[in-house]
């Protein structure tokens, strides 16, 4: 004979049905907004662009660029070598150099093939319409095996998924404290080695220092896995879903991996760089193609995510062990009469 509590009340069934019917479309709408909104509003917003040459010619170029209201953030440089250095240091995405032979456009497709193409359309295309030929020079070109950056962009989601899987596995297996932290670090290190072997050694889509790239991949994975496991250690299994949703629905579409952070509508571009996918993509480009230029900011962002996540894992284990387990109350049985 089953107890009455074993069967859920019949009134709860319609409520659950309504919850599913309403919740699923809401989640779908949120995912569609998160992925479609940045893609539909992709455009340059204060995109750093250098201008070099004689003062009078530079002023004229700035006036032409100002026709694109709010599109470019113009930086002046004395000559072409200074503009090239700024591109290699990731201070600007490109530069217009005015020479006696005509204007020259410097780009860096390794920083963003989409931005390099945009600059060619905005600068070279406009000049061609006016009857002026613009020479285009790719200062830091993308790898020949990945000229459009598609492979590098595609590596963001698998690393995020690997991090979420590691954090969820640690939580579901009941690992806690130092054991959980060791599992997260070991998994991230192995993930970094495998990712570098695939992307660098096999596919050849990144061309920097092999060990530095492996370290970036590992740090990206650890930032996500530690955040997932850390939040779960503090608030329970619901933390896995909450952190995974943040990474998938905010971190990935706001990362700017397919274009650039300055090409996304605000505040999406800024928020994306605060999350592991965006910071990881920026750091990977810096390490792979620019000898580590402008790598400090995204490296610190990933380090903070990893450190806070691991700290939360240890804190959650400490709170569980320090909380006394309530002892079961013993009921006295009445003494038999007679």
N, C-alpha and C positions, 0 to 999 in steps of 0.2 A: 504494500500500500504506500503510495507516494505522498510526501508531505505537501500541504497546500502551497508552500513557498516555491516548490520545484517548478510549477507552471506559471509563466508570467501572466499578469492580469490581461484580460482581453482588451481593456481600455488603452493599454500601452501600445498595442499593435498599430492603430491608426496614427498615433503620435510619431512612432518610428517611421512609418511610411511617409508622413508629411515631411519629417526631418530629412529623409533621403531625397525626396523629390525636390525640396528647396535647396538643400546643401550642395548637391552635385552641380546644378546650374550656376550657383554662386561661385563655386571653385573654378568651374570652366570659364566663367566671365572674368574672374580675377586673373587666371592664367593667360587668357586671350589679351586682356589689357596690358599685363606685364610684358608680354613678348611683342605684341603688335604695336603698342603705342610708341616705344622708342624707335622701332623700325620705320614707322610711318612718318615720324617727325625728325628723321635724320637730316641734319644740315649743320654747316659750320657755325659755331657760336664762340666768338672771341678766340678763334683758332690762332695760335702764335705763328706769325709769319715774319720773316726778316726781309729787310730792304737795304741794299748797299749800293754805293756809287756817289757821284757828285751830288752836292746838296740840292741844287735846282732840279736835277733829274729825279732824285729820291722824293722830293716834294710832289712832283707830278705823278709818280707812281702811287704815292699815298693817297692822292686825290682820286685816282682811278679805283683804288681798292675801297675807298670810303663809299663808293657807289653801292657796295654790298653792305648795307647797314647792319652793324653788329656781327658781321661774319668773321672779321679778322682783327687780331690784336697785333699791330705792327711794331716791330723792333728794328731800330736803325743800327747799322754796322758800317764800319769805316770802309771796308773793302771785301772782296770775295773770300779771301782766306778766313777773315773773321766770321763771315756768314757760314762758311763750311764748318768751322769749329763749333758754332752755335748749334748747327744741325747734328753734329756728331755727339754733342753734349746733351742732346734732347731738350734744348731750350726752345727751339722752334721746329716746326714740321717741314719747313722749306724756306726758300728765300728768292727774291727777285733781285738780280744784280744788273745794274745799268752799265754797259760797256760801250766804247766807241763803235764797236761792230753791231751793237744792238742789245736788247735785253736778253738776259740769260736766266732761266728758271732752274733753281736747285731744289731737288726733292729728295725724299728718303722713303722709298717704298717699303723698307724693312720696318719702319715705324708704323706705317699704315698704308697698304696699297690703295685703300679707298680714298684717303686724304691726298695721296700723290696724284691719283686720277682727277680728283676734284680741283687741285691746283692747276693741273694742265688745262682743264676746261675753263677755269675762271681767269687764268692769266694768259696762257698761250692761245686759247680759243678766242678771247676778246681781241688780242693783238692781231690774230689772223684775220678777224673780221674787219679790222682797220687797215689791213694790207701790210702788217708788220710780222716778220717771222721771228719766233722766239725759240732759241736753242734750249733744250731741256737736258739736264744732267742729273742722273740719279746718284747722289753722293753716297748713300748707304742702301744699296739695292737689296731686295728680298732674295732669298736663295733661288737658284735656278730651278730646283725641284719643287718649289712652292711659291711661284711668283705672285700669286694672289693672296697668300697668307691663309688659305683655306685649311690646310692641315694644322697649323698652329691654333687657329680659331677652334677647330674641332677637338683639340686636346683639352679644352677647358671643362667641358661637360663630363667626359670620362673620369677626370681627376676628382671633380666634385662628387660624382657617384661613388667613386672608390672611397673617398673620405666619409660619405654618409653611410656606406655599407660597413666600414670599419667601426664607426661610432655606434651604429645600431647593433652590430655583432657583440661588441664589448658589453653593451647594456643587456641584451637578451641572454647572454651566457652568464650573467651575474658576476662578472669580474669587477673588482672594486679596488680602490686605493692604488698602491704602487704597482700591483699586478696589472690593473687596467691601464695605467699610464705607460708601463713597459710595453704592453701589447700595442697600444696606439703608436708609440714611437717606432717600434720594430716594423709594424705594418707600413707606416709612412716611408721609412727608409727603403724598404724593399720595393714599394711602389715607385719611388723616385728612381731607383736603379733601372727598373724595368721600363719606365717611361722614357728615360734618357737613351736606353739601348734601342728602343723602337724609333723614337723621333729623330735622334741624332745618328746613331750608327747604321740603322737599317734604312729609314726613309730619307735621311739627309735634309730635313726641313728646318732644322736649327743648326747653327754653325759656330757656336761659341765654345767656351771651355766645357768639356764633357762633365766633369765633376761639379762644376758650378751649376750647370743645367739640372743635373740629378738632384742637387741640393734644393733648387727652386721647386722642382716637382714634388720632392718629399715635403717641403715646408707648406706647399699648397694643400697637399693631402692631409697633413697633420693639423693645419688650421681648421679644416672642415671637420675632421673626425673628432678632434679634441673638443670643439664647440658642441657637436652633437652629443657626445658622451658626457661632457661636463654639465650641460643643461639637464640631461636626463638624470644625472646623479643628484641634482639639486631639487628638481620638481617631479621626478618620476618618468615613466616611459613616454608620457606626453611630450617631454622635451625633445625626443627623437623626431616626432612629426613636426613640431614647431620649428626646430632648427633646419630640418630638411626642407620645409616649405619656404623658409627665408632664403636659403641658398638657391633653390630651384626657381622660385617665382620672383625673386628680387636680385640675387647675386648674379645669376647667369644673364638675364636680359639686360641688366644695367651695367654689365662689365665693360661694354665698348670693345669687345674682342674683335668683332667683325668690322668695326670702323675706327673709332677713337672716342675717348671720354668727352672731348670737346665737340663731338658730332651729335651727342645725345641731348634731348631736352632736359633742362634743369628742373628739379634737382637730381634727376636720374644719373647723370654722369658723375656727380660728386658722391652720391650714395654708393654707386657701384665700386668706386675706388676705396671705400671703407670696408668692403666685404671681400672675402678670400678670392672669389673668381676674378674680380676686376684687378685687385692688387697683384694677384698671381700672374695674370696676363701681362700687365705692365712690367713686372719684374722679369718675366721670362724674355720679353723683347729686349730689355736693357742688357741682360746677361748674354743673350744669344747673338745680338747684332751690334751693340754699342759699347762693348767692353765694360759693362757695368755702370755706364753713365745714368744718373738719375735713379739709381737703384735703392737708395737709402730709405726713401719714403715708403714704397710698397713693401720692402723687406721688413721694416718696423711694424707695418700694419699686420702682415702675416705672423710675425713673431708674437705680437700682442694677442692675436686670436689664439695661437697655439698655447701661449703661456697661461692665459686666462682659462682656457678650456681644461688644460691639465690641472691647474689649480682648483678648478671646480670639481674635477674628478676626485682629487685628494680630499677636498673639503667635504664633499658629499659622503665619502666613506667615513671620515672622522665623525660627522654628525650622526651617522647611523650607529657607530660603535659607542658613542658617548650617551646616546639616548637610552635610558633604562627600559628594558622590556617589561611591560606590565605582567605581574604574576597572576595566573588564573585563580579566581576566587574559589575557595573550597566551601561547599555547602554542607552543613551538618545534617546528618540523618537523624530523625527522631529515634530515641532509644526504644526498643520493643517493650511493651507492657507485659508484666508477668514474667 
